[in-house]
Amino acid sequence: MPKKDKKNAGGKGKRAPGKPVKKKRRRLTKRDRILIFSGAFAALLLAVIVFLHGYFRVRTVRVEGNTRYTDEEIREMVLTGGWKDNTLAYRLMYGAKGITDLPFIERVDVDVLSHDTVRLIVYEKALAGYIEYLGQYMYFDREGIVVESGKERLEGVPQVMGLRFGYVVLYDRLPVENENVFGLILSITQLLDKYHLSADRIFFDAGYRIFLYFDDIEAELGTSEYIDEKIEQLVHILPELEGRRGILRMKDYTPATRGITFEERK
């Protein structure tokens, strides 16, 4: 009978058939740990960006204070896509500051009402009138400073004629002899707005006497004395002269005499 090999007794020293070989686990190197951490951080950062972009995206916009632009035009000028349609970005970028680089607008304040709703408060430039110069409409404020220019006429702002100047520079005051005329122009513009009248032109003669033009009606107002009362009278007189042509003489008007005459033209 053959002798048993003591070395193989009990199956020691020899792998049993079908049993997998245990591999020794490789320890992670410093480089491996950095790569894993970087990948996890990048994935987390991407998730945060996607969340912030979606959660704080502007979906509702309220516009207040605009008369020269429609609500949609204001939205297009302010919310131009990218970070500019994100309420969180507006809160961080502007805070209490307004947007000031828009034409005919002093500034637009962005009031963040919620994570997806903003209110745009528009403060328009106070335009007294405009002049035509070298094929451009040059708009000026109450101080006579030319604040905007363009090739399209802005509705609601009257053309001013009769001012004498040799040049026009954007963001500079119009070089006229009597700078007080700009305050008078603004007063006339505000009174026209107050009484819901729209004059085509404001004309000043050499003595700065005032003429207003409404279609085919020329209103000769004379000096600025009783200017409020004179323009108020136009509210009642102009509807009666609709379709007619002529000169409405109001230069001698006072609340006591009420001297107004109409000279019709054919």
CORDA-V333785 format. One record per residue. N is the residue number from 1. RES is the residue in one letter. PSI is psi in whole degrees, -180 to 180 (none if undefined). OMEGA is omega in radians with two decimals (999 if undefined). D_CENTER is the distance of its C-alpha to the mean C-alpha in whole Angstrom. Layout:
# CORDA-V333785
n=N res=RES psi=PSI omega=OMEGA d_center=D_CENTER
n=N res=RES psi=PSI omega=OMEGA d_center=D_CENTER
This chain:
# CORDA-V333785
n=1 res=M psi=130 omega=-3.07 d_center=108
n=2 res=P psi=150 omega=3.13 d_center=105
n=3 res=K psi=144 omega=3.12 d_center=104
n=4 res=K psi=140 omega=3.11 d_center=100
n=5 res=D psi=119 omega=-3.10 d_center=98
n=6 res=K psi=-31 omega=-3.12 d_center=97
n=7 res=K psi=-29 omega=-3.12 d_center=94
n=8 res=N psi=4 omega=-3.10 d_center=93
n=9 res=A psi=133 omega=3.13 d_center=94
n=10 res=G psi=7 omega=3.09 d_center=91
n=11 res=G psi=11 omega=-3.14 d_center=89
n=12 res=K psi=143 omega=3.08 d_center=88
n=13 res=G psi=1 omega=-3.14 d_center=87
n=14 res=K psi=128 omega=-3.10 d_center=86
n=15 res=R psi=131 omega=3.08 d_center=83
n=16 res=A psi=144 omega=-3.13 d_center=83
n=17 res=P psi=134 omega=3.07 d_center=83
n=18 res=G psi=-3 omega=-3.11 d_center=79
n=19 res=K psi=125 omega=-3.07 d_center=78
n=20 res=P psi=150 omega=3.12 d_center=74
n=21 res=V psi=128 omega=3.11 d_center=74
n=22 res=K psi=123 omega=3.13 d_center=72
n=23 res=K psi=145 omega=-3.14 d_center=69
n=24 res=K psi=124 omega=-3.09 d_center=68
n=25 res=R psi=133 omega=-3.14 d_center=65
n=26 res=R psi=131 omega=3.13 d_center=63
n=27 res=R psi=141 omega=3.13 d_center=61
n=28 res=L psi=135 omega=3.09 d_center=57
n=29 res=T psi=170 omega=3.10 d_center=57
n=30 res=K psi=-39 omega=3.13 d_center=54
n=31 res=R psi=-40 omega=3.12 d_center=52
n=32 res=D psi=-44 omega=-3.12 d_center=52
n=33 res=R psi=-37 omega=3.11 d_center=51
n=34 res=I psi=-43 omega=3.14 d_center=48
n=35 res=L psi=-42 omega=3.13 d_center=47
n=36 res=I psi=-45 omega=3.14 d_center=47
n=37 res=F psi=-42 omega=-3.14 d_center=45
n=38 res=S psi=-42 omega=3.12 d_center=43
n=39 res=G psi=-43 omega=3.13 d_center=42
n=40 res=A psi=-41 omega=3.14 d_center=42
n=41 res=F psi=-42 omega=3.13 d_center=39
n=42 res=A psi=-41 omega=3.12 d_center=37
n=43 res=A psi=-41 omega=3.12 d_center=38
n=44 res=L psi=-43 omega=3.13 d_center=37
n=45 res=L psi=-42 omega=3.11 d_center=34
n=46 res=L psi=-41 omega=3.13 d_center=33
n=47 res=A psi=-40 omega=3.11 d_center=33
n=48 res=V psi=-44 omega=-3.14 d_center=31
n=49 res=I psi=-45 omega=3.13 d_center=28
n=50 res=V psi=-42 omega=3.13 d_center=29
n=51 res=F psi=-48 omega=-3.11 d_center=29
n=52 res=L psi=-40 omega=-3.13 d_center=26
n=53 res=H psi=-39 omega=-3.12 d_center=24
n=54 res=G psi=-44 omega=-3.05 d_center=25
n=55 res=Y psi=-38 omega=-3.08 d_center=25
n=56 res=F psi=14 omega=3.11 d_center=22
n=57 res=R psi=137 omega=-3.12 d_center=20
n=58 res=V psi=122 omega=3.11 d_center=17
n=59 res=R psi=-26 omega=-3.14 d_center=18
n=60 res=T psi=129 omega=-3.12 d_center=17
n=61 res=V psi=127 omega=3.04 d_center=13
n=62 res=R psi=134 omega=-3.09 d_center=13
n=63 res=V psi=132 omega=-3.14 d_center=10
n=64 res=E psi=148 omega=2.99 d_center=11
n=65 res=G psi=1 omega=-3.09 d_center=10
n=66 res=N psi=136 omega=3.05 d_center=8
n=67 res=T psi=-29 omega=-3.08 d_center=11
n=68 res=R psi=-21 omega=3.11 d_center=10
n=69 res=Y psi=150 omega=3.06 d_center=8
n=70 res=T psi=167 omega=3.09 d_center=10
n=71 res=D psi=-42 omega=-3.10 d_center=10
n=72 res=E psi=-39 omega=3.12 d_center=11
n=73 res=E psi=-39 omega=3.10 d_center=8
n=74 res=I psi=-43 omega=3.13 d_center=5
n=75 res=R psi=-44 omega=-3.11 d_center=8
n=76 res=E psi=-34 omega=-3.14 d_center=9
n=77 res=M psi=-33 omega=-3.06 d_center=6
n=78 res=V psi=-48 omega=-3.10 d_center=6
n=79 res=L psi=92 omega=-3.02 d_center=10
n=80 res=T psi=20 omega=3.11 d_center=12
n=81 res=G psi=175 omega=-3.11 d_center=15
n=82 res=G psi=-137 omega=3.14 d_center=18
n=83 res=W psi=-16 omega=-3.10 d_center=17
n=84 res=K psi=3 omega=3.00 d_center=14
n=85 res=D psi=34 omega=-3.09 d_center=15
n=86 res=N psi=122 omega=-3.08 d_center=17
n=87 res=T psi=-35 omega=3.12 d_center=17
n=88 res=L psi=-40 omega=3.12 d_center=20
n=89 res=A psi=-40 omega=3.12 d_center=18
n=90 res=Y psi=-41 omega=-3.14 d_center=15
n=91 res=R psi=-39 omega=-3.11 d_center=17
n=92 res=L psi=-41 omega=-3.03 d_center=19
n=93 res=M psi=-39 omega=-3.02 d_center=17
n=94 res=Y psi=-42 omega=-3.10 d_center=14
n=95 res=G psi=-117 omega=-3.14 d_center=17
n=96 res=A psi=-4 omega=-3.13 d_center=16
n=97 res=K psi=154 omega=3.10 d_center=14
n=98 res=G psi=171 omega=3.08 d_center=10
n=99 res=I psi=126 omega=-2.96 d_center=7
n=100 res=T psi=8 omega=-3.04 d_center=8
n=101 res=D psi=37 omega=-3.12 d_center=8
n=102 res=L psi=142 omega=-3.11 d_center=5
n=103 res=P psi=139 omega=3.12 d_center=7
n=104 res=F psi=12 omega=-3.11 d_center=8
n=105 res=I psi=129 omega=3.10 d_center=6
n=106 res=E psi=-50 omega=3.07 d_center=8
n=107 res=R psi=163 omega=3.02 d_center=7
n=108 res=V psi=118 omega=3.07 d_center=6
n=109 res=D psi=135 omega=3.11 d_center=9
n=110 res=V psi=112 omega=3.14 d_center=11
n=111 res=D psi=109 omega=-3.13 d_center=14
n=112 res=V psi=112 omega=-3.08 d_center=16
n=113 res=L psi=-32 omega=3.11 d_center=19
n=114 res=S psi=-174 omega=-3.08 d_center=21
n=115 res=H psi=-19 omega=-3.12 d_center=22
n=116 res=D psi=15 omega=-3.08 d_center=20
n=117 res=T psi=131 omega=3.08 d_center=17
n=118 res=V psi=154 omega=3.04 d_center=14
n=119 res=R psi=127 omega=3.13 d_center=12
n=120 res=L psi=113 omega=-3.12 d_center=9
n=121 res=I psi=114 omega=-3.00 d_center=9
n=122 res=V psi=128 omega=3.03 d_center=6
n=123 res=Y psi=105 omega=-3.07 d_center=8
n=124 res=E psi=153 omega=3.08 d_center=8
n=125 res=K psi=138 omega=3.13 d_center=10
n=126 res=A psi=97 omega=-3.11 d_center=14
n=127 res=L psi=126 omega=3.12 d_center=15
n=128 res=A psi=-34 omega=-3.12 d_center=19
n=129 res=G psi=-173 omega=3.10 d_center=20
n=130 res=Y psi=157 omega=3.02 d_center=20
n=131 res=I psi=159 omega=3.03 d_center=23
n=132 res=E psi=130 omega=-3.09 d_center=24
n=133 res=Y psi=118 omega=3.11 d_center=25
n=134 res=L psi=44 omega=3.09 d_center=27
n=135 res=G psi=9 omega=3.14 d_center=25
n=136 res=Q psi=150 omega=2.96 d_center=22
n=137 res=Y psi=119 omega=-3.11 d_center=20
n=138 res=M psi=115 omega=-3.07 d_center=19
n=139 res=Y psi=135 omega=-3.13 d_center=17
n=140 res=F psi=158 omega=-3.09 d_center=18
n=141 res=D psi=-168 omega=-3.07 d_center=17
n=142 res=R psi=-20 omega=3.10 d_center=20
n=143 res=E psi=-1 omega=-3.12 d_center=22
n=144 res=G psi=12 omega=3.14 d_center=22
n=145 res=I psi=129 omega=3.13 d_center=20
n=146 res=V psi=112 omega=-3.02 d_center=18
n=147 res=V psi=-22 omega=-3.14 d_center=15
n=148 res=E psi=160 omega=3.03 d_center=14
n=149 res=S psi=155 omega=3.13 d_center=16
n=150 res=G psi=172 omega=-3.13 d_center=16
n=151 res=K psi=-4 omega=3.11 d_center=19
n=152 res=E psi=138 omega=-3.13 d_center=17
n=153 res=R psi=133 omega=-3.14 d_center=18
n=154 res=L psi=125 omega=-3.12 d_center=15
n=155 res=E psi=144 omega=3.07 d_center=17
n=156 res=G psi=-4 omega=3.11 d_center=17
n=157 res=V psi=121 omega=-3.05 d_center=18
n=158 res=P psi=151 omega=3.00 d_center=21
n=159 res=Q psi=136 omega=3.14 d_center=23
n=160 res=V psi=127 omega=-3.11 d_center=25
n=161 res=M psi=158 omega=3.11 d_center=29
n=162 res=G psi=-11 omega=3.09 d_center=32
n=163 res=L psi=141 omega=-3.10 d_center=30
n=164 res=R psi=124 omega=3.14 d_center=32
n=165 res=F psi=156 omega=-3.09 d_center=31
n=166 res=G psi=-19 omega=-3.10 d_center=32
n=167 res=Y psi=164 omega=3.09 d_center=29
n=168 res=V psi=131 omega=3.11 d_center=25
n=169 res=V psi=128 omega=3.13 d_center=23
n=170 res=L psi=134 omega=3.14 d_center=20
n=171 res=Y psi=10 omega=3.02 d_center=19
n=172 res=D psi=161 omega=3.12 d_center=22
n=173 res=R psi=142 omega=3.05 d_center=24
n=174 res=L psi=129 omega=-3.06 d_center=25
n=175 res=P psi=76 omega=3.12 d_center=29
n=176 res=V psi=163 omega=-3.11 d_center=30
n=177 res=E psi=-45 omega=-3.09 d_center=34
n=178 res=N psi=101 omega=-3.08 d_center=33
n=179 res=E psi=-15 omega=3.10 d_center=29
n=180 res=N psi=-16 omega=-3.12 d_center=30
n=181 res=V psi=-27 omega=-3.10 d_center=29
n=182 res=F psi=-39 omega=3.06 d_center=25
n=183 res=G psi=-37 omega=3.10 d_center=25
n=184 res=L psi=-41 omega=3.11 d_center=27
n=185 res=I psi=-45 omega=-3.14 d_center=25
n=186 res=L psi=-40 omega=3.11 d_center=22
n=187 res=S psi=-43 omega=3.12 d_center=25
n=188 res=I psi=-45 omega=-3.14 d_center=26
n=189 res=T psi=-43 omega=-3.14 d_center=22
n=190 res=Q psi=-37 omega=3.10 d_center=22
n=191 res=L psi=-40 omega=3.08 d_center=25
n=192 res=L psi=-41 omega=3.10 d_center=24
n=193 res=D psi=-40 omega=3.13 d_center=22
n=194 res=K psi=-41 omega=-3.09 d_center=24
n=195 res=Y psi=13 omega=3.06 d_center=27
n=196 res=H psi=44 omega=3.08 d_center=24
n=197 res=L psi=148 omega=3.13 d_center=26
n=198 res=S psi=106 omega=3.13 d_center=24
n=199 res=A psi=141 omega=3.07 d_center=26
n=200 res=D psi=-42 omega=-3.07 d_center=26
n=201 res=R psi=152 omega=2.93 d_center=27
n=202 res=I psi=125 omega=-3.11 d_center=28
n=203 res=F psi=137 omega=3.04 d_center=31
n=204 res=F psi=131 omega=3.05 d_center=32
n=205 res=D psi=-172 omega=-3.07 d_center=36
n=206 res=A psi=-27 omega=3.12 d_center=38
n=207 res=G psi=12 omega=-3.14 d_center=38
n=208 res=Y psi=30 omega=2.97 d_center=35
n=209 res=R psi=149 omega=-2.89 d_center=36
n=210 res=I psi=135 omega=3.02 d_center=33
n=211 res=F psi=130 omega=3.08 d_center=33
n=212 res=L psi=144 omega=-3.10 d_center=31
n=213 res=Y psi=126 omega=3.10 d_center=31
n=214 res=F psi=99 omega=-3.06 d_center=30
n=215 res=D psi=-115 omega=-3.08 d_center=31
n=216 res=D psi=12 omega=3.13 d_center=35
n=217 res=I psi=126 omega=3.04 d_center=35
n=218 res=E psi=118 omega=3.14 d_center=35
n=219 res=A psi=112 omega=3.13 d_center=35
n=220 res=E psi=103 omega=-3.06 d_center=37
n=221 res=L psi=-18 omega=-3.11 d_center=36
n=222 res=G psi=-136 omega=-3.12 d_center=38
n=223 res=T psi=179 omega=-3.12 d_center=37
n=224 res=S psi=-2 omega=3.13 d_center=34
n=225 res=E psi=132 omega=-3.11 d_center=37
n=226 res=Y psi=31 omega=-3.08 d_center=36
n=227 res=I psi=-38 omega=3.14 d_center=33
n=228 res=D psi=-48 omega=-3.12 d_center=32
n=229 res=E psi=-38 omega=3.13 d_center=35
n=230 res=K psi=-46 omega=-3.13 d_center=35
n=231 res=I psi=-34 omega=3.08 d_center=31
n=232 res=E psi=-37 omega=3.11 d_center=32
n=233 res=Q psi=-30 omega=3.13 d_center=36
n=234 res=L psi=-29 omega=3.13 d_center=34
n=235 res=V psi=-37 omega=-3.10 d_center=32
n=236 res=H psi=-29 omega=-3.02 d_center=36
n=237 res=I psi=-43 omega=-3.03 d_center=37
n=238 res=L psi=-41 omega=3.10 d_center=35
n=239 res=P psi=-30 omega=3.14 d_center=35
n=240 res=E psi=-20 omega=-3.12 d_center=39
n=241 res=L psi=10 omega=-3.11 d_center=39
n=242 res=E psi=131 omega=-3.13 d_center=37
n=243 res=G psi=-3 omega=-3.12 d_center=38
n=244 res=R psi=164 omega=3.13 d_center=40
n=245 res=R psi=143 omega=3.08 d_center=40
n=246 res=G psi=-171 omega=-3.10 d_center=41
n=247 res=I psi=126 omega=3.08 d_center=40
n=248 res=L psi=108 omega=-3.05 d_center=39
n=249 res=R psi=116 omega=-3.10 d_center=41
n=250 res=M psi=10 omega=-3.04 d_center=40
n=251 res=K psi=-24 omega=-3.13 d_center=40
n=252 res=D psi=11 omega=-3.09 d_center=43
n=253 res=Y psi=136 omega=2.90 d_center=42
n=254 res=T psi=157 omega=3.11 d_center=42
n=255 res=P psi=-24 omega=-3.12 d_center=42
n=256 res=A psi=-48 omega=-3.05 d_center=46
n=257 res=T psi=-32 omega=3.14 d_center=47
n=258 res=R psi=40 omega=-3.10 d_center=44
n=259 res=G psi=104 omega=3.13 d_center=45
n=260 res=I psi=131 omega=3.08 d_center=43
n=261 res=T psi=157 omega=3.13 d_center=44
n=262 res=F psi=127 omega=3.10 d_center=43
n=263 res=E psi=107 omega=-3.04 d_center=45
n=264 res=E psi=145 omega=3.09 d_center=44
n=265 res=R psi=151 omega=3.13 d_center=44
n=266 res=K psi=none omega=999 d_center=45
